[in-house]
C-alpha cells in the first residue's frame, strides 16, 4: 500500500476488480504522502492496509478489499496470497520479491513486477515458463540502501502495472511478456528491453516452455 500499491489498487478498484488483497505492515507517515496517494494527512499513524481499505471502498463500495497488516514471510504467505488470479509486486525490497517469485512459480500464478527509484521505473509481466522469472532477470539483490522516489514516477509505473493487470484479467491486448519496460522521467523516454530466461536460474531453469519464448499472448 505504498508508492506503487497506491496507483495499482486505485486503478483496479475503480475498474471494478472484485476482490483485492492489500498486504502492508507499516503505518502512514508524513514522508509517505508525496507518493502514496491511498493515504492522507489525517491518517498519519494509521496502518496502511486499513487506510487503503478506507480509500478503496469509498471509491468503489461494490468491491471487496481485504487488508493484511503484516509483513509477508515464509510463515504467512500461503494464508495471505492463497491462489489468486494475479499477483502484483509493489514491494520495496528484493528479499520479499524473491519469496513472492518462488510462491508464484510453484503455483503458476502470473506476477507483475514493478520497481522505482528517483525518476526511473521499470515493469514486466512474469509468467514462467513462457517468460523468465524474477530471479532469472535479477539473479542478485542490489545492496540495501535508502533511495529517493519521485511521486509521479511511482504513479506512472503503478498505472502501467494496473493496465497490465486489467489487460490480463479481461483478455484484451498482449501482456508485457519477455520485455522489461524502463521509464526515465528525466529524459522522458521509455526503453523496452528484450528478456530471455537464464538457463542456469535456480528458480525456473527446470521449467519446460509450453509455447514459444517470445509469445506475448495471455
C-alpha positions in Angstrom: 0.0 0.0 0.0 2.9 2.3 -0.8 4.1 4.3 -3.8 3.3 1.6 -6.4 0.5 -0.1 -4.5 -1.5 3.1 -4.3 -2.0 3.7 -8.1 -2.2 0.0 -8.7 -5.0 -0.6 -6.2 -6.9 2.6 -7.1 -6.8 1.7 -10.8 -8.1 -1.8 -10.1 -10.7 -0.7 -7.6 -12.4 1.9 -9.9 -12.2 -0.6 -12.8 -14.3 -3.0 -10.7 -11.9 -5.8 -10.0 -14.0 -7.7 -7.5 -11.6 -8.7 -4.7 -8.3 -7.0 -3.8 -5.9 -8.2 -1.0 -3.6 -5.5 0.3 -0.6 -6.6 2.4 1.4 -3.9 4.3 2.6 -3.9 7.9 3.6 -0.3 8.0 1.8 2.8 9.3 1.2 6.0 7.4 4.0 8.6 7.9 4.2 12.2 6.7 7.1 11.3 4.4 4.9 8.9 2.6 2.4 11.4 1.3 4.4 12.7 -1.7 3.7 9.4 -3.5 1.4 7.1 -1.5 -1.9 8.6 -2.7 -4.0 6.0 -0.9 -3.4 7.9 2.3 -3.8 11.5 3.6 -2.5 13.7 6.4 -5.3 12.9 8.8 -4.4 9.2 8.7 -0.8 9.6 9.9 -0.2 6.7 12.3 -2.9 4.5 10.9 -1.9 1.1 9.5 -1.5 1.5 5.7 -3.6 -1.6 5.0 -6.5 -0.1 6.8 -6.1 3.3 5.2 -6.0 1.5 1.8 -9.3 -0.3 2.7 -11.0 3.1 3.6 -9.9 4.8 0.4 -10.7 1.9 -2.0 -14.1 1.0 -0.5 -15.0 4.7 -0.7 -14.1 4.8 -4.4 -16.0 1.6 -5.1 -18.2 0.1 -2.4 -19.2 -2.8 -4.7 -15.8 -4.5 -4.4 -14.2 -6.5 -1.5 -11.0 -5.2 -0.1 -9.1 -7.5 2.4 -6.4 -5.7 4.4 -3.4 -7.7 5.8 -1.5 -5.7 8.4 1.6 -8.0 8.4 5.0 -8.4 6.7 4.9 -11.1 4.1 7.1 -14.0 5.1 7.6 -17.8 4.7 5.2 -18.5 7.6 2.2 -16.5 6.4 2.5 -16.2 2.6 0.2 -19.2 1.9 -2.6 -17.8 4.1 -2.3 -14.3 2.7 -1.7 -14.9 -1.0 -3.5 -18.2 -1.4 -4.4 -18.9 -5.1 -5.4 -15.6 -6.7 -5.9 -14.8 -10.4 -2.9 -12.5 -10.3 -0.2 -11.1 -8.0 1.2 -7.6 -8.3 4.7 -6.8 -6.9 4.6 -3.3 -5.4 7.4 -4.1 -2.9 10.5 -2.1 -1.9 12.9 -5.0 -1.2 14.2 -8.0 -3.1 14.2 -10.5 -0.3 10.4 -10.4 -0.2 10.2 -10.2 -4.0 12.2 -13.4 -4.3 9.9 -15.0 -1.8 6.8 -13.9 -3.8 8.5 -15.1 -7.0 9.1 -18.6 -5.7 5.5 -18.8 -4.4 4.0 -17.7 -7.7 6.3 -20.1 -9.6 5.2 -23.1 -7.5 1.5 -22.3 -8.0 1.7 -21.0 -11.6 0.3 -17.6 -10.7 1.2 -14.7 -13.0 3.2 -11.9 -11.4 3.5 -8.3 -12.5 6.8 -6.8 -11.3 7.3 -3.1 -10.7 10.1 -1.0 -9.1 11.0 2.7 -8.9 13.9 4.9 -7.8 14.1 8.6 -8.4 12.9 9.4 -11.9 13.4 5.8 -13.1 10.9 3.0 -13.0 10.5 -0.5 -14.6 7.9 -3.1 -15.0 7.3 -6.5 -16.7 4.8 -9.3 -16.8 6.2 -12.6 -15.5 4.5 -16.0 -16.3 7.1 -18.8 -16.4 7.8 -20.9 -18.4 6.6 -18.5 -21.1 8.8 -15.8 -19.6 11.7 -15.6 -17.2 11.0 -15.5 -13.5 12.2 -12.5 -11.4 15.3 -14.4 -10.2 16.2 -15.1 -13.8 16.2 -11.4 -14.6 17.7 -10.2 -11.4 19.9 -13.1 -10.0 21.3 -11.0 -7.2 19.6 -8.4 -5.0 21.0 -4.9 -5.1 22.7 -3.5 -2.0 20.2 -2.3 0.6 20.3 1.4 1.0 17.9 4.4 1.3 16.7 5.6 -2.1 14.6 8.6 -3.2 11.3 8.2 -5.1 9.7 11.0 -7.1 5.9 10.6 -6.5 4.9 10.8 -10.1 7.4 8.1 -11.1 5.5 5.7 -8.8 2.2 6.9 -10.3 3.4 6.2 -13.8 4.8 2.7 -13.2 1.9 1.8 -10.9 -0.6 2.8 -13.6 1.2 0.7 -16.1 1.1 -2.3 -13.7 -2.6 -1.7 -13.3 -3.0 -1.6 -17.1 -1.2 -4.9 -17.4 -3.4 -6.4 -14.8 -6.6 -5.2 -16.5 -5.4 -6.5 -19.9 -4.7 -9.9 -18.4 -7.9 -10.2 -16.4 -10.1 -9.1 -19.4 -8.1 -10.9 -22.1 -7.7 -7.6 -24.0 -4.3 -7.0 -25.6 -0.9 -8.7 -25.3 0.8 -8.8 -21.9 4.2 -7.2 -21.3 5.9 -10.6 -21.5 9.6 -11.1 -22.2 10.1 -7.3 -22.1 11.3 -5.1 -19.3 9.8 -1.6 -19.8 12.1 1.1 -18.4 10.8 4.6 -17.9 13.2 7.5 -17.5 11.3 10.6 -16.3 14.3 12.9 -16.5 14.7 12.3 -20.3 11.0 11.4 -20.7 11.8 8.2 -22.5 10.6 4.6 -22.5 13.0 1.7 -23.3 11.8 -1.8 -23.9 14.5 -4.4 -23.2 14.0 -8.0 -24.5 14.3 -10.6 -21.8 15.3 -14.3 -22.0 15.3 -17.0 -19.4 18.6 -17.7 -17.7 19.2 -21.5 -18.4 21.0 -21.6 -15.0 18.4 -19.8 -13.0 17.9 -21.7 -9.7 14.2 -21.0 -9.7 12.9 -21.5 -13.2 15.6 -23.3 -15.3 13.9 -26.6 -14.8 10.6 -25.5 -16.4 9.8 -26.5 -19.9 8.3 -23.8 -22.1 4.7 -24.5 -23.2 4.8 -22.1 -26.1 7.4 -20.0 -27.9 9.5 -17.9 -25.6 8.7 -14.7 -27.5 5.0 -15.2 -27.3 3.0 -12.2 -25.9 -0.3 -13.9 -25.7 -2.2 -14.2 -22.5 
